[in-house]
Amino acid sequence: MFRRREAVPFAFVAEADRFRSNVTPPPRVRPSGSQLAGHTLIGLTVVAGLVGSLLFGLPALESGRAAGHSQQSEASDGR
């Protein structure tokens, strides 16, 4: 619809590698000891939950039947 008639200067693209900002970012805030302990406890809780669910879930995933746990339904009883 509207066209720019003047040429677009592309020199700024070539100079972009040399450009440095004079604004420094704020320093990183170091977490306190209680924050580190909280993060560690949360991480340990998540890992313990995953390990616990794996330990409780593995018996349900076993495909073979154990010798002492044979089940027989009443329908196959033949009475």
N, CA, C and O atoms as CSV, one atom per row, in Angstrom:
chain,resi,resn,atom,element,x,y,z
A,1,MET,N,N,0.834,-1.168,0.000
A,1,MET,CA,C,0.000,0.000,0.000
A,1,MET,C,C,0.886,1.240,0.000
A,1,MET,O,O,0.910,1.970,-0.991
A,2,PHE,N,N,1.619,1.498,1.093
A,2,PHE,CA,C,2.556,2.611,1.134
A,2,PHE,C,C,3.956,2.061,0.945
A,2,PHE,O,O,4.323,1.076,1.586
A,3,ARG,N,N,4.723,2.659,0.101
A,3,ARG,CA,C,6.093,2.229,-0.135
A,3,ARG,C,C,7.045,3.306,0.315
A,3,ARG,O,O,6.811,4.496,0.104
A,4,ARG,N,N,8.112,2.877,0.932
A,4,ARG,CA,C,9.158,3.838,1.306
A,4,ARG,C,C,9.997,4.134,0.081
A,4,ARG,O,O,10.458,3.224,-0.610
A,5,ARG,N,N,10.181,5.368,-0.171
A,5,ARG,CA,C,10.955,5.757,-1.349
A,5,ARG,C,C,12.447,5.852,-1.048
A,5,ARG,O,O,13.279,5.632,-1.929
A,6,GLU,N,N,12.784,6.181,0.208
A,6,GLU,CA,C,14.202,6.346,0.527
A,6,GLU,C,C,14.849,4.989,0.793
A,6,GLU,O,O,14.181,4.030,1.179
A,7,ALA,N,N,16.135,4.930,0.585
A,7,ALA,CA,C,16.875,3.689,0.805
A,7,ALA,C,C,17.016,3.440,2.311
A,7,ALA,O,O,17.141,4.374,3.102
A,8,VAL,N,N,16.992,2.187,2.676
A,8,VAL,CA,C,17.123,1.825,4.080
A,8,VAL,C,C,18.607,1.593,4.361
A,8,VAL,O,O,19.240,0.778,3.690
A,9,PRO,N,N,19.162,2.291,5.334
A,9,PRO,CA,C,20.591,2.083,5.622
A,9,PRO,C,C,20.801,0.771,6.379
A,9,PRO,O,O,20.216,0.548,7.438
A,10,PHE,N,N,21.639,-0.082,5.820
A,10,PHE,CA,C,21.923,-1.360,6.455
A,10,PHE,C,C,23.259,-1.371,7.169
A,10,PHE,O,O,23.756,-2.431,7.548
A,11,ALA,N,N,23.834,-0.213,7.353
A,11,ALA,CA,C,25.120,-0.150,8.047
A,11,ALA,C,C,24.956,-0.525,9.519
A,11,ALA,O,O,25.887,-1.060,10.120
A,12,PHE,N,N,23.809,-0.258,10.102
A,12,PHE,CA,C,23.608,-0.577,11.518
A,12,PHE,C,C,23.641,-2.084,11.756
A,12,PHE,O,O,23.980,-2.524,12.855
A,13,VAL,N,N,23.295,-2.886,10.742
A,13,VAL,CA,C,23.352,-4.335,10.887
A,13,VAL,C,C,24.805,-4.787,10.980
A,13,VAL,O,O,25.133,-5.668,11.774
A,14,ALA,N,N,25.671,-4.192,10.178
A,14,ALA,CA,C,27.079,-4.559,10.204
A,14,ALA,C,C,27.742,-4.104,11.495
A,14,ALA,O,O,28.692,-4.737,11.956
A,15,GLU,N,N,27.258,-3.024,12.082
A,15,GLU,CA,C,27.858,-2.501,13.302
A,15,GLU,C,C,27.254,-3.133,14.562
A,15,GLU,O,O,27.689,-2.823,15.671
A,16,ALA,N,N,26.286,-3.989,14.411
A,16,ALA,CA,C,25.609,-4.556,15.572
A,16,ALA,C,C,26.534,-5.436,16.404
A,16,ALA,O,O,26.353,-5.556,17.616
A,17,ASP,N,N,27.533,-6.060,15.752
A,17,ASP,CA,C,28.459,-6.912,16.505
A,17,ASP,C,C,29.355,-6.089,17.425
A,17,ASP,O,O,29.799,-6.577,18.464
A,18,ARG,N,N,29.611,-4.882,17.054
A,18,ARG,CA,C,30.504,-4.044,17.852
A,18,ARG,C,C,29.773,-3.241,18.907
A,18,ARG,O,O,30.411,-2.593,19.736
A,19,PHE,N,N,28.452,-3.267,18.896
A,19,PHE,CA,C,27.677,-2.455,19.816
A,19,PHE,C,C,27.729,-3.038,21.222
A,19,PHE,O,O,27.508,-4.235,21.406
A,20,ARG,N,N,28.013,-2.222,22.189
A,20,ARG,CA,C,28.010,-2.609,23.598
A,20,ARG,C,C,27.091,-1.664,24.347
A,20,ARG,O,O,27.115,-0.450,24.144
A,21,SER,N,N,26.290,-2.241,25.208
A,21,SER,CA,C,25.401,-1.426,26.007
A,21,SER,C,C,26.155,-0.879,27.207
A,21,SER,O,O,27.028,-1.550,27.757
A,22,ASN,N,N,25.823,0.322,27.609
A,22,ASN,CA,C,26.460,0.905,28.781
A,22,ASN,C,C,25.606,0.685,30.037
A,22,ASN,O,O,25.903,1.238,31.096
A,23,VAL,N,N,24.560,-0.115,29.916
A,23,VAL,CA,C,23.708,-0.417,31.054
A,23,VAL,C,C,24.126,-1.778,31.609
A,23,VAL,O,O,24.070,-2.789,30.909
A,24,THR,N,N,24.539,-1.788,32.856
A,24,THR,CA,C,24.965,-3.047,33.459
A,24,THR,C,C,23.773,-3.706,34.150
A,24,THR,O,O,22.968,-3.021,34.781
A,25,PRO,N,N,23.656,-5.015,34.037
A,25,PRO,CA,C,22.545,-5.694,34.708
A,25,PRO,C,C,22.765,-5.687,36.212
A,25,PRO,O,O,23.900,-5.584,36.677
A,26,PRO,N,N,21.693,-5.795,36.966
A,26,PRO,CA,C,21.839,-5.811,38.429
A,26,PRO,C,C,22.562,-7.074,38.873
A,26,PRO,O,O,22.502,-8.092,38.185
A,27,PRO,N,N,23.240,-7.023,40.005
A,27,PRO,CA,C,23.944,-8.218,40.479
A,27,PRO,C,C,22.960,-9.315,40.872
A,27,PRO,O,O,21.837,-9.035,41.291
A,28,ARG,N,N,23.398,-10.573,40.731
A,28,ARG,CA,C,22.542,-11.704,41.089
A,28,ARG,C,C,22.373,-11.767,42.595
A,28,ARG,O,O,23.317,-11.562,43.358
A,29,VAL,N,N,21.159,-12.053,42.998
A,29,VAL,CA,C,20.864,-12.182,44.418
A,29,VAL,C,C,21.166,-13.619,44.812
A,29,VAL,O,O,20.608,-14.555,44.240
A,30,ARG,N,N,22.047,-13.795,45.787
A,30,ARG,CA,C,22.405,-15.137,46.230
A,30,ARG,C,C,21.361,-15.620,47.233
A,30,ARG,O,O,20.976,-14.881,48.140
A,31,PRO,N,N,20.903,-16.864,47.068
A,31,PRO,CA,C,19.895,-17.379,48.008
A,31,PRO,C,C,20.496,-17.572,49.401
A,31,PRO,O,O,21.673,-17.898,49.556
A,32,SER,N,N,19.660,-17.365,50.387
A,32,SER,CA,C,20.110,-17.525,51.770
A,32,SER,C,C,20.168,-19.011,52.123
A,32,SER,O,O,19.761,-19.866,51.336
A,33,GLY,N,N,20.672,-19.297,53.297
A,33,GLY,CA,C,20.789,-20.681,53.737
A,33,GLY,C,C,19.454,-21.369,53.882
A,33,GLY,O,O,19.312,-22.544,53.544
A,34,SER,N,N,18.465,-20.634,54.391
A,34,SER,CA,C,17.145,-21.243,54.552
A,34,SER,C,C,16.494,-21.512,53.195
A,34,SER,O,O,15.768,-22.494,53.041
A,35,GLN,N,N,16.748,-20.655,52.223
A,35,GLN,CA,C,16.214,-20.902,50.886
A,35,GLN,C,C,16.871,-22.126,50.253
A,35,GLN,O,O,16.200,-22.933,49.610
A,36,LEU,N,N,18.182,-22.261,50.436
A,36,LEU,CA,C,18.873,-23.438,49.911
A,36,LEU,C,C,18.353,-24.714,50.573
A,36,LEU,O,O,18.161,-25.730,49.905
A,37,ALA,N,N,18.128,-24.659,51.878
A,37,ALA,CA,C,17.594,-25.819,52.588
A,37,ALA,C,C,16.190,-26.160,52.091
A,37,ALA,O,O,15.858,-27.334,51.928
A,38,GLY,N,N,15.372,-25.149,51.850
A,38,GLY,CA,C,14.021,-25.376,51.331
A,38,GLY,C,C,14.039,-26.005,49.954
A,38,GLY,O,O,13.280,-26.936,49.685
A,39,HIS,N,N,14.900,-25.504,49.078
A,39,HIS,CA,C,15.007,-26.080,47.737
A,39,HIS,C,C,15.492,-27.521,47.805
A,39,HIS,O,O,15.023,-28.375,47.053
A,40,THR,N,N,16.422,-27.789,48.699
A,40,THR,CA,C,16.937,-29.146,48.848
A,40,THR,C,C,15.852,-30.083,49.366
A,40,THR,O,O,15.721,-31.207,48.881
A,41,LEU,N,N,15.078,-29.631,50.342
A,41,LEU,CA,C,13.999,-30.471,50.870
A,41,LEU,C,C,12.922,-30.746,49.827
A,41,LEU,O,O,12.391,-31.854,49.753
A,42,ILE,N,N,12.608,-29.754,49.038
A,42,ILE,CA,C,11.612,-29.962,47.978
A,42,ILE,C,C,12.131,-30.967,46.962
A,42,ILE,O,O,11.389,-31.848,46.527
A,43,GLY,N,N,13.395,-30.842,46.581
A,43,GLY,CA,C,13.984,-31.788,45.633
A,43,GLY,C,C,14.006,-33.198,46.179
A,43,GLY,O,O,13.687,-34.150,45.465
A,44,LEU,N,N,14.384,-33.341,47.452
A,44,LEU,CA,C,14.408,-34.670,48.060
A,44,LEU,C,C,13.003,-35.266,48.170
A,44,LEU,O,O,12.826,-36.473,48.007
A,45,THR,N,N,12.011,-34.427,48.442
A,45,THR,CA,C,10.633,-34.908,48.517
A,45,THR,C,C,10.153,-35.421,47.162
A,45,THR,O,O,9.487,-36.454,47.086
A,46,VAL,N,N,10.488,-34.708,46.103
A,46,VAL,CA,C,10.087,-35.136,44.758
A,46,VAL,C,C,10.771,-36.447,44.396
A,46,VAL,O,O,10.131,-37.360,43.875
A,47,VAL,N,N,12.065,-36.543,44.670
A,47,VAL,CA,C,12.797,-37.768,44.349
A,47,VAL,C,C,12.269,-38.938,45.184
A,47,VAL,O,O,12.111,-40.043,44.665
A,48,ALA,N,N,11.996,-38.708,46.471
A,48,ALA,CA,C,11.464,-39.774,47.317
A,48,ALA,C,C,10.085,-40.225,46.825
A,48,ALA,O,O,9.774,-41.416,46.869
A,49,GLY,N,N,9.273,-39.304,46.367
A,49,GLY,CA,C,7.969,-39.666,45.826
A,49,GLY,C,C,8.079,-40.510,44.570
A,49,GLY,O,O,7.328,-41.469,44.395
A,50,LEU,N,N,9.017,-40.155,43.688
A,50,LEU,CA,C,9.210,-40.946,42.469
A,50,LEU,C,C,9.728,-42.346,42.794
A,50,LEU,O,O,9.265,-43.329,42.216
A,51,VAL,N,N,10.682,-42.437,43.714
A,51,VAL,CA,C,11.216,-43.747,44.098
A,51,VAL,C,C,10.136,-44.580,44.786
A,51,VAL,O,O,10.023,-45.777,44.524
A,52,GLY,N,N,9.352,-43.971,45.653
A,52,GLY,CA,C,8.286,-44.694,46.327
A,52,GLY,C,C,7.234,-45.198,45.362
A,52,GLY,O,O,6.767,-46.330,45.492
A,53,SER,N,N,6.854,-44.380,44.398
A,53,SER,CA,C,5.854,-44.828,43.427
A,53,SER,C,C,6.409,-45.939,42.554
A,53,SER,O,O,5.666,-46.822,42.125
A,54,LEU,N,N,7.690,-45.905,42.291
A,54,LEU,CA,C,8.301,-46.980,41.518
A,54,LEU,C,C,8.330,-48.279,42.321
A,54,LEU,O,O,8.048,-49.352,41.787
A,55,LEU,N,N,8.673,-48.175,43.606
A,55,LEU,CA,C,8.715,-49.376,44.442
A,55,LEU,C,C,7.334,-49.986,44.638
A,55,LEU,O,O,7.196,-51.209,44.626
A,56,PHE,N,N,6.309,-49.156,44.818
A,56,PHE,CA,C,4.961,-49.678,44.991
A,56,PHE,C,C,4.338,-50.119,43.672
A,56,PHE,O,O,3.443,-50.964,43.665
A,57,GLY,N,N,4.798,-49.560,42.560
A,57,GLY,CA,C,4.219,-49.891,41.268
A,57,GLY,C,C,4.825,-51.102,40.607
A,57,GLY,O,O,4.177,-51.723,39.766
A,58,LEU,N,N,6.055,-51.464,40.957
A,58,LEU,CA,C,6.708,-52.600,40.306
A,58,LEU,C,C,5.972,-53.926,40.523
A,58,LEU,O,O,5.856,-54.697,39.571
A,59,PRO,N,N,5.473,-54.229,41.715
A,59,PRO,CA,C,4.737,-55.500,41.850
A,59,PRO,C,C,3.499,-55.570,40.959
A,59,PRO,O,O,3.121,-56.654,40.516
A,60,ALA,N,N,2.877,-54.452,40.697
A,60,ALA,CA,C,1.688,-54.458,39.836
A,60,ALA,C,C,2.051,-54.657,38.373
A,60,ALA,O,O,1.201,-55.050,37.573
A,61,LEU,N,N,3.293,-54.393,38.015
A,61,LEU,CA,C,3.717,-54.529,36.629
A,61,LEU,C,C,4.266,-55.913,36.312
A,61,LEU,O,O,4.560,-56.207,35.154
A,62,GLU,N,N,4.408,-56.758,37.314
A,62,GLU,CA,C,4.943,-58.097,37.067
A,62,GLU,C,C,3.946,-58.901,36.253
A,62,GLU,O,O,2.751,-58.899,36.547
A,63,SER,N,N,4.435,-59.588,35.230
A,63,SER,CA,C,3.540,-60.336,34.352
A,63,SER,C,C,3.326,-61.763,34.848
A,63,SER,O,O,2.244,-62.316,34.651
A,64,GLY,N,N,4.334,-62.382,35.490
A,64,GLY,CA,C,4.185,-63.757,35.960
A,64,GLY,C,C,3.523,-63.810,37.323
A,64,GLY,O,O,3.553,-62.843,38.085
A,65,ARG,N,N,2.928,-64.949,37.617
A,65,ARG,CA,C,2.290,-65.116,38.924
A,65,ARG,C,C,3.273,-65.781,39.880
A,65,ARG,O,O,4.050,-66.653,39.492
A,66,ALA,N,N,3.222,-65.362,41.098
A,66,ALA,CA,C,4.048,-65.999,42.120
A,66,ALA,C,C,3.401,-67.327,42.520
A,66,ALA,O,O,2.198,-67.508,42.332
A,67,ALA,N,N,4.188,-68.253,43.070
A,67,ALA,CA,C,3.686,-69.589,43.388
A,67,ALA,C,C,2.617,-69.550,44.480
A,67,ALA,O,O,1.646,-70.304,44.419
A,68,GLY,N,N,2.782,-68.692,45.460
A,68,GLY,CA,C,1.838,-68.654,46.565
A,68,GLY,C,C,0.633,-67.782,46.319
A,68,GLY,O,O,-0.257,-67.729,47.168
A,69,HIS,N,N,0.565,-67.105,45.213
A,69,HIS,CA,C,-0.513,-66.155,44.974
A,69,HIS,C,C,-1.387,-66.578,43.797
A,69,HIS,O,O,-1.757,-65.736,42.979
A,70,SER,N,N,-1.717,-67.836,43.696
A,70,SER,CA,C,-2.582,-68.257,42.599
A,70,SER,C,C,-4.023,-67.932,42.965
A,70,SER,O,O,-4.472,-68.216,44.075
A,71,GLN,N,N,-4.728,-67.345,42.036
A,71,GLN,CA,C,-6.119,-66.987,42.260
A,71,GLN,C,C,-6.996,-67.823,41.342
A,71,GLN,O,O,-6.621,-68.130,40.210
A,72,GLN,N,N,-8.141,-68.175,41.835
A,72,GLN,CA,C,-9.066,-68.934,41.024
A,72,GLN,C,C,-10.443,-68.339,41.237
A,72,GLN,O,O,-10.862,-68.120,42.374
A,73,SER,N,N,-11.135,-68.082,40.168
A,73,SER,CA,C,-12.445,-67.488,40.306
A,73,SER,C,C,-13.472,-68.561,40.640
A,73,SER,O,O,-13.221,-69.748,40.433
A,74,GLU,N,N,-14.608,-68.156,41.146
A,74,GLU,CA,C,-15.669,-69.100,41.487
A,74,GLU,C,C,-16.287,-69.706,40.233
A,74,GLU,O,O,-16.811,-70.819,40.273
A,75,ALA,N,N,-16.228,-68.978,39.118
A,75,ALA,CA,C,-16.819,-69.480,37.873
A,75,ALA,C,C,-16.037,-70.662,37.354
A,75,ALA,O,O,-16.623,-71.561,36.752
A,76,SER,N,N,-14.727,-70.693,37.567
A,76,SER,CA,C,-13.927,-71.808,37.073
A,76,SER,C,C,-13.792,-72.917,38.098
A,76,SER,O,O,-13.042,-73.869,37.887
A,77,ASP,N,N,-14.507,-72.806,39.202
A,77,ASP,CA,C,-14.445,-73.797,40.265
A,77,ASP,C,C,-15.103,-75.121,39.827
A,77,ASP,O,O,-14.642,-76.193,40.219
A,78,GLY,N,N,-16.162,-75.053,39.029
A,78,GLY,CA,C,-16.813,-76.228,38.508
A,78,GLY,C,C,-17.814,-76.867,39.459
A,78,GLY,O,O,-18.141,-78.042,39.294
A,79,ARG,N,N,-18.297,-76.149,40.423
A,79,ARG,CA,C,-19.261,-76.729,41.367
A,79,ARG,C,C,-20.657,-76.613,40.874
A,79,ARG,O,O,-21.589,-77.052,41.548
